[in-house]
């Protein structure tokens, strides 16, 4: 199984920068540079806070995706890290 972690961030978000120090491989998607993509995420989660997580797991013919948003699915950055580690 292959897992891809996408984190929606913004340059002024201190928690986003802290997540980069956690030694977790992820694709950084700045919401200012990828606003259309992030708008879809916001509609799906009904939440527009960052860092927001999209985790994609591929296993053979099956692909699953998981969306996690701050204040909806986790409160602290440590919880976001635990969520990511649970999937990888």
C-alpha positions in Angstrom: 0.0 0.0 0.0 1.2 3.5 -0.9 0.3 6.5 1.2 0.5 10.2 0.0 0.1 13.0 2.5 -1.0 16.4 1.3 -1.0 19.3 3.7 -2.7 22.5 2.9 -0.7 25.4 4.3 -0.1 29.1 4.1 3.0 31.1 4.6 1.8 33.0 7.7 0.7 29.8 9.6 3.1 29.0 12.4 1.6 25.5 12.9 2.2 24.7 9.2 5.9 25.5 9.7 6.1 23.4 12.9 4.6 20.5 11.0 7.5 20.7 8.5 9.8 20.0 11.5 8.1 16.7 12.3 10.2 14.7 9.8 7.1 13.5 7.9 7.1 13.4 4.2 4.3 15.4 2.7 3.3 17.5 -0.3 3.0 21.1 0.8 0.1 22.8 -1.0 0.0 26.5 -0.2 -3.6 27.6 -0.3 -2.7 31.0 -1.9 -1.1 29.2 -4.8 -3.6 26.4 -5.0 -6.8 28.3 -4.1 -9.2 26.4 -6.5 -8.0 23.0 -5.1 -8.3 24.3 -1.5 -11.8 25.6 -2.2 -12.9 22.1 -3.0 -11.4 20.9 0.2 -13.2 23.6 2.2 -16.5 22.6 0.6 -15.9 19.0 1.4 -15.0 19.6 5.1 -17.0 22.7 5.8 -13.8 24.1 7.4 -11.2 26.6 6.1 -8.5 26.4 8.7 -4.9 25.2 8.1 -2.9 23.1 8.3 -5.5 20.8 6.7 -4.7 17.2 5.7 -5.6 15.1 2.7 -4.3 11.5 3.0 -4.5 9.3 -0.1 -3.9 5.5 0.3 -3.5 3.4 -2.8 -3.6 -0.4 -2.6 -3.9 -2.3 -5.8 -7.0 -1.1 -7.6 -8.4 0.7 -4.6 -7.8 4.3 -3.6 -9.1 5.8 -0.4 -8.9 9.4 0.6 -9.2 11.0 4.1 -9.8 14.6 4.8 -8.9 16.1 8.2 -9.4 19.7 9.2 -8.3 21.7 12.3 -11.0 22.4 14.9 -13.1 19.7 13.2 -10.9 16.6 13.5 -8.0 17.8 15.7 -7.2 20.7 18.0 -3.5 20.5 18.4 -0.6 20.0 16.0 0.4 16.9 17.9 -3.0 15.3 17.1 -2.5 16.1 13.4 0.9 14.4 13.5 -0.7 11.3 15.2 -3.4 11.2 12.4 -0.7 11.3 9.7 1.4 8.6 11.5 -1.7 6.4 11.8 -2.0 6.3 8.0 1.7 5.9 7.1 
